[in-house]
Amino acid sequence: MSLTLDSVDSSATSSRPRTYQVRTYGCQMNVHDSERMAGLLEAAGLVSLADAGDAPVRDGHGEPVPDVVVFNTCAVRENADNKLYGNLGMLAHIKETNPGMQIAVGGCLAQKDRDNIQKRAPWVDVVFGTHNVGALPVLLERARHNADAQMEILESLDVFPSTLPTRRDAVYSGWVSISVGCNNTCTFCIVPSLRGKERDRRPGEILAEIQALVDDGAIEVTLLGQNVNSYGVEFGDRLAFGKLLRACGGIKGLERVRFTSPHPAAFTDDVIAAMAETPNVMPQLHMPLQSGSDKVLKDMRRSYRSAKFLGILEKVREKMPDAAISTDIIVGFPGETEEDFQATLDVVEKSRFATAFTFQYSKRPGTPAADLPDQLPKEVVQERFLRLTALQDRIAAEENARQVGRTVEVMVTAQSGRKAAETHRLSGRAQDQRLVHFSVPEGATAPRPGDVVTVTITGAAAFHLVADPSPADYRLRRTRAGDAWDLAQAESCGAPAPGAGTSAGGRQAVSLGMPALPVRSA
C-alpha cells in the first residue's frame, strides 16, 4: 500500500484536531464496546475521520487515513486473527511514513494474544483488553508522550462499559448492555476466559440508560448479554430478565425492544410470557442451536438437548404465531458423525428458522474442543456446510414467501440495499426483524431513517422481502427518531437524504454498526 502526504508538517498537524477511526470485528458486544471507544476518543478531543473533512494523509487508493486507528477484535474464529494481522501489516508502511499516527488493538483477541501482538506487529502503539476499554485515551497519550508502546490487560472488569461516554452509530436505535461475561463452559468457546464471569447491572441503571436513549430520539433498543436471559444470576433473581422486559414496556416512546443472545438451557416460560404480553417487545427471537445432535451438544457442554430446544420454539410460536426465529449452528465439531449431522438437518427442518448463521468449526487454542480427538477433515466439514446452507436457504425462501400479502410496519434505516440505485427502493426492518426493501409511490412523501412506514409485502427472496405499494397501500408515520436523525444531519452539516447509505447522523466512516454477517443471513 503506497502513501501520499499532502505536505504534512508539525505545524499542520498541530493546527487541526487529531482524527480517529474504530474498526470493529465480531459480535454485538464488540459493536457496543466500539461505540464506547468512539465516545471516549471524542471526549478526549479527537474527531471522527468522517466528520473531519479533508485529511492530509491518504493511502494508495486516495482514501483518507486517520491519526488514530483502533481495532476492536474478535477471537471466536481463526479468520479473525488473520484479518487483524493482515490489516496491521497494510498499515505498517503508512505508519512508517507518518510517525505521528497511532494504532491501538483492543477486544477479545487482544485479551487472548496480549504481548504476542506487539511481537508480531511492533509498530502497534497500544494493546488493551476487554476489561479496561475506559483506559484507551490514557494509554494512547502515554504511548505518545513516552514514545513507547503500551499494553494494559486487566483480568477483571474495572468499569462497566455502559458508564463510559458513547457515540452511537444510529440515533434511532441503540444497544444497551445488561450484563457482561459468561458462566458457561462451552468447549468450543473462548469467550468466558476473555470476558470473565457474568456480571449484571442493576435494573434501575439499565432502565435509566434506556430512558436516556429514548429522550435522545431512539425508538428501538436491543438488550445485550453473553447469555442475556440468565440476567439476574449475580443478585439472585432468576425471574429478573422477564421482569426487565415487562419494565421496558412501561417506557413511553420506546416502540421496539429486542434482545440477544439467550441460552436455551436458561430460557424459561416467564420470559416467553413477558415477550408475548409486552407490546413493545418484538416477535423475534435469536435462539442458538449449535447442533441438533444430543451427543454433540453433550460434547459441546451445551446443557440442553434437541427436544428441549424444539419445545422452546413450540411454546414461543404458541404465544406468538408470527414470531421469526433465527439461530447459530456449528458444522464439523470434533467427532461429529454423519448421523450427528443428519440430526442437525432434522432439527433445522422442524425449526423453520427465518435465518441461520452457520459456521464451520474453527479450532481455537485455549478451548477444550481444540484438544478433542477426531478433528474432522476440512473437505468433510465443507461438504456438510454446503448441505446445511442449501437446506436453510430453501426454508428461508419458503418462510419469506409466506409473508407475501401481509401488511407490515417497517422502521426505515439509513442503509439501503446493494441494488438501491437501480430499484430506487429504501430499506428497513419489520417488527419481526426481517429485512424489507420498499419503494415510495410516486407523489408520496419519502420517509427519513427512524420513521415508520406501513406497506404490504409484494415479493420475497431467501434473505429479504420486497414491497412496491400503491399509494393506497403506503402509510408514513413520522417519528421522534426521524426528527432526531434530521437534527443530527443538520449538526453535522449533512443534508437529509433518506436511503443515501450513510449511517445515522452522517457518520459513515466510524466503522460501527452491525458487524458483517455471513452471506446466508437475512
N, C-alpha and C positions, 0 to 999 in steps of 0.2 A: 504494500500500500504506500503510495507516494504522498507527500505532504506539500501544500503550498502555504507560504506565510505571507500575509499581506502587511508587510512592514511592521512586524511585532517588535516592540522595544519596551523597556521598563516604564517609560512614561505613558505609552499607550495602554499597557495592561493595568497600570495603577490608576488611570483616569476612568476606568469602566468597572462596573461590578463583575465579580467572577461568576461564571456560569456553571451550571451542573446538568447532569442527565442521570437518571436512575434506570437501569436496565434490569428487568425482573424475569426470573425463571421460576417455574413451579406452580404451587398451589395458591388458593385464595388467601391463605395465611401470609404467604410471601407478598401478595399484592397489597394486603392491608399494611404489612410492615413497610413496604416501599412508599406508601402514602405518608407514613410517619417519617421516613428518611427525608422525603422531599420537604415536608413541613419543617423539620429540624434545620435543613440546609438553608431554607428561606428565612427562618428565624435568625440564622447566623449571618444573614446579609447576602447570600448568593441568590442568583436569579436563574430560573429555568431557561435552558438554551432556547426553548420555543418562544419565550417572551422577550428574548434579548435583542431581536432584530439581527443585524449582520454580525458576523463573528470574524475575527482576524485570522483564525486558524481553520483550514479546510483540508479534508482528506483528498485522496487521488480522484475521487468521484465528484469533487466540488461540494461535498456535504460539510456543514459547519461542525467543528469539534469543540466540546465544552472544556472548561478549565478543570472540572472535576467529573470523573465518570465513576459511578457506584454500581457494582454488580451485586444484586441480591440473588443468591444462588439457591439451587435445589440439589439434594444429594440422593433422591429416591432412585434415579436411574443413571446408568453408566454414561449415556449420551450427554447428561448434564455436565459431567466432568469434561468431556471432550469439547463441548460448546464453550465452556468458560475458558479453558486454556487456549483454544483456538482464537477466541476474541482477544484475550490478553496478548497473544503473540502478534495479532494485527495492530495492536496499539503500541507495541514496543517502539517502532520506528518513529511514530508520531510523538511519543513522549521524549525520545532521544533528541528530536529536533526542537521540541518545545519544553524545556526543562521545568517551566512553571506549572505544567499540567500535573494533576494528581489522579491516581487510580486507587479505589478502595474496593475490597471484596468482603461482603458480609453474607449472612444467611447460613443455611444448613451445611453447605459444602465447606464454608469457612470454619464452622464449628467442628467439622469432621477432619479436614485436612490440616488446619492450623498452620504451623510453620512450613509445611510442605509447599504451600502456595508461594511463599517467598523464596523457597529453594528453586522451584520450577520457573518462577517469574519474579526475579529480584527487583524488577522495576515497579512492582506494586508498592504503594506507599502505606496503605492501611489494611489490616485484616482484623475484622471484628465478628463476634459470634451472634447467635440468636438471642442471647440473654442480655445483651448490652447495646441495643440499637441506639439508645439515647447518647452513647459516648461518641458517635460518629463525628460531629463537628469538632469536638475537643481533640480527637485523635488526628484528624486532618490538620488542624492548626499546629499540633505538637510536631507532626511529621514535617510540616513546612518550616517551622521555627528551628527545629533541630537538624534539618536536612538528613533525616534518618527514618527508615521505615518503622512503623508502629504496629504492634499486634497486641490485642487485648481480647481474650476469650474467657468469659466467666462460666462457671459450672451451674449457676442457678440464676434465675431472673432477678435483676436489680430493680427495675421499674416496669410496671405493667405497660405494654406498648400503647394502650389506648389513652394513657395520661399524657402522652407526648404530643407536640404540635403536629398538625396534619395538613396536607394539601390533597384534597380529594380529586379523584380523576373525573367524577361526574357530579354535577350539582344536584341532579335529580334522584340519585340513589347513592347509598353508602354501605360500607362494610362496618359491622360492629362486632368486635371480638368479645365473647362472653367467657372464654376460658383459653388457657394455653397449656401445652404439654399433653401427655398421654400416659395412662396407667396400664395399657395393654402391652402384650409381649408377642405380637405377630412375628413369626420367624423371618418373614421377607422384608420387614420394615425397619429402617434405621432411625426413623423419626423420634421415638421415645428417648434414645440416647442423645439426641441433638437438641430436642425441645424440652426435655426433662419431664418430671411428674406433673400430672394435671393440677393446675391452679385455677380457681374460679373467682370471678369478680362478684361482688355483692349486687343483688338485683337493683338496688337504688342507683348504683353507679351506671349500670347498663341502661336503665330507663332514662336517666339524665342525659346520657350521650345520644340516645335515640331522639329525645325531645330536642336536643340542640341541633341535630341534623335536620329534623322537621322544621324547626324555626328558621333554618338556613335555606329552606326551599325543597328539601328532599321529600319525596312521597313514597320511596321504597327503601327498605333496609334488608340486608342479609346478615343473619346472626352466624358467627363463625366459631368453630371449636374443632380440635382434632377429633374428638368424639362428642359432638355438640349436645347430644341427648343424654350424656352422662353428667351434664351440668348439675351442680349441687352436691356432688360427692364429697367435696372438701369441707362443706359446712353441714353435711349430714341430712340433706333433704332430697330423697330420691324422686320426689314429685316436682322438684324445682323447675325443670325445663318446661313442663306443661303449664305451670303457673306463670312462667315468664311469657310464654306465647299468649296466654289469656290477658296478661297485663299490657302487652303490646296492642291488644285490641282496644284498649282504653285511651290510646294516644290520638288525639284529634288531629286530622290532617295526614296521618300515616295510612296510606292506601294499600301498600303491599308489603308483606313480611315473608321472608324466605329464610331457610337455614341450611347449613352444610358443614360437615358431613356427619350423619348419625351412624351409630353402630347397631347392627341388627340384634346383637345379644342384649343390648340395654334399651331396646325400643319397646315401650310399654303402651298399654291401651289408653292410659290417661293422656298421652301425647297425641294419639290418634283422635281422641275426643276433643282435645283442645284445638287441633287443626280444623276439624270439621265444624266446630261451634264458634270459632273466632273469625268473623267475616273478612278481616284483612290478612289472614294467613292464607297464602295461595295454595291452590290444589295441585301442588307439585312436590315431589319427594325424590331426593337422591339417596338411594339405599345400596351401598356397596355389597355386591355378592362375592366377588373374588373368585369363587369356584362353586360349581354345582355338585361336586363330588364330596361326600361326607368324609372320605378318607383324606382327601387333600385338605379340606377345611381343618381336620384334626392336625395334620402335619403343619399347617399354617398357624396353628394355635388360635384359630378363629372360634370363639366359644358359642357357636350356634351350628345348626345343621340345615340342610336344604329344606326340610319340612317346615322348620320354624320360619325360615326366610319367606317361603311361599305363603305361609299362614299370615304373616305381617301384611303382605301385599293384598291378600284377600280381605283382611279387615279394613285396610285403607280404602280399597275400592268399594267396599260395602257402605262405608260412611261418605265417601267422595267418589262417586262413579266416574267422573270425568277427570280424575287426577292423572297427571302424566308422571310416570316413574322412570328414573334413569339409574344407572348403576356403573360400577367399576368391575372389570374382570381381568384376571391374570391368566395367561395361557402358558403352559410349559413349566409349571412349578416342578422342582425336582421330584422324581418318582411318579409323575402323572402318567397313567397308562391310557391307552385308547378308550378303555371302559370308563375311566375317570373323566376324560374329555367328553365322551358321549353324555355323561351325566350333566355336565355343564350345558351342552347343547339342549338337553331335555328341559332344564330349568329355564333357560333363555326362551325357549319356545312357549313354555307355560306362562312366563312372567309378562310377556308382551311389552318389553321396555320401549319407551319412546326414544331413548338414547342410551347407548352403552359406550363407555370409554374403555377400550380394550387395549391391553398391553401384553407384550411378550415378556416373560420373566427375565429380569435383569439381576445377575449375581452381584450382590453388594458386599464387599468386605466389611466385616464387623457385624453381620447379621447371622443368626443361627442357620438360616437356609443356605448360606454360602458354603457351609461345611457338610451339607447333607449329601449322601451318595446318590447315584442315579441322576446326575445332571443331564438334561436332555440335549441331543444334538440340535444345532441351530436349524437345520433343514426340517426336522420334525416339528419344532415349535412354529416355524414359519408356515408350514402346511396347515397346521391346526388353526393358527391365527387367521389365515385366509378363509377357512371354512366357517369360523365363528363370525367374522365380519360379514361374510356373504349372507349368513342366516339373519344377523341383526339388521343388515341393510334391507332385507326383504320385509322383516317385521316392522321396521320404522316406516317404510313406504306404505305398508298396509294400514298402520295406525294413523299416519297422517292423511291417507285417503279418506278415512272415516270422518275427518274434520271438515271435509268439503260440504258447504251448505250451512255450516254453523256460523252464528254471529258471535264475534269475539271482541273483547276490549284489548287494545294494543297500546302499550306505553312506548312512545316513539323514542328511539335512541339516536345519538349523534352519528353512529356508524351506519353506513349503508352497505349493501351487498356489492360483490365484485362487478356485477353487470349493471349497476345502478345507472351509469351513464347511458347505457343502451335502452334499458327498460323504463327509465325515469320513475323508478319506484323508490320509496323510502323504506326504512326498516324499523322494527320494534319487537317487543316481546309480549305475547299473550299472557293472560294470568297464569296459565299452566307452564309458562317459560318457553313455549315453542316460538321459534323464530318466524316472523311474518314479514314478507316483503309486500308492500301495498302501494297502489297508485292513488293519486288525488284526482278526483274527477275534474274535468275542465270547468273553470269558473269557481271552484270551491276553494276555501281558504286552506293553505298548507299549514300543517302543524309545526311546532317547534320541538326540539328534544325536550322530553319531560311532559309534553302534552299527551292526551289520551284520545285515540280515535276508535270508533266502533265500526267494524266492517264485517262483511260476510266473506268467508273463505271460498274462493272460486277455483283454486288449483292446489296441488300438493306434490312434493317430491320427498325423497327419503329424509332430507335434512332441513327442509323449510316448507312453509306454507305460502301461498300467494293469494292476494285479494285485489281484484280490479273492480271496485264497486261502481255502481251507477250513482248519480247524485242523490237518489233517494235512499241508497244503502250506505251512505257515508255520513258519519256524525263526528264532529270535532268538539272536544271539551278542553278548553284552555285551562291550564293548572298553575298553581303557585310554582311548581317545578319549572314550567316553561318560562314563567316570569323571571325566575332565578337564573335560568340559562341566558335570557336576554340581558339581564344585568351583568352577568359575568362576561358576556361578549362585549358589552359596552365598556366595562372596566379594562378589558384587555385590548381595546381599540379594534375589536373584530366586528364585522357586520353579521347580524343574524342570517344564517343561510342553512336552513334545515336540510339535513341529508348530505351536507357537503363533505362529510367524512372526517371532520375534525372532532376531537373529543370535546366534552363539555367545557365551556369557558375558553375555547380556542387553544387549549394547552396540549397540542398534539405531540410534542417531541419528548415529553416526560414519559418514559416507557412504562406507564402504569396501565391499569385496566385488567380485564380478564386475560389470564395467561393464554398463550397459544394452546389450542386443544387439538386432539387427533382429528384427522380428516373426517372420520366417521362419527363425529359428534354433531348433533343438530345445533 
